[in-house]
Amino acid sequence: MFEAENIRDWRGHAVLDAEGNRIGELESVYVDTSSDQPAFATVFVGLPTRRRLAFVPLDGATVGPGHLTVRVLKRQVKNAPSIQRDGELLAEEEAAVFAHYERPYQHGPGERRLARR
């Protein structure tokens, strides 16, 4: 897994699924507000004229030369909760991101569990 301080270095790099299929391009990372550790990433997916940012869990992710490999499959990401390119994840939508990947969800300190970096 990459360190939180290196997040900016990975923007724009390819994100691959557990089978090595390209999912898209890393846009940003959301950290868990209780630990300040990377929890989810947003990845540009879709056709060039209809691109959106899909959420992908980062637990167990590994880095390689010029790419990040996550432990989920591309088909899971295709149906994952997403936001528009200039959108924002609302606090009330966080639980759906966790639920899609069957991850436990509890509110973080305050209202938010995830914070964009």
PEHU-V872021 format. One line per field, one symbol per residue. phi: phi as a letter, one per 30 degrees, with the letter a starting at -180 (. if undefined). psi: psi as a letter, one per 20 degrees, with the letter a starting at -180 (. if undefined). burial: # if it has 16 or more other ideal C-beta (glycine too) atoms within 10 Angstrom, else .. Layout:
# PEHU-V872021
phi = ???
psi = ???
burial = ???
This chain:
# PEHU-V872021
phi = .ddedceddcdiddccddciddclcdcabccdddbicecbbcbdbjdedbdbccdbdcdidbcbdiabcccccedddecdebbdecdbddedcdeddddechcdbbedeidcccbdc
psi = qqqhijghhipiqqpqahjjppgbppgrppqpihikqpgqqppprrqhikqroqppqipjqqqaojrpprjrqhhghhjqqrrrhjrqoqgiighhgghhjlqqpqqapbhqhppp.
burial = ......#..#...####.....#####.#####....########.....########..#.....####.#.#.##..####.....#....#..##.##......#...###...
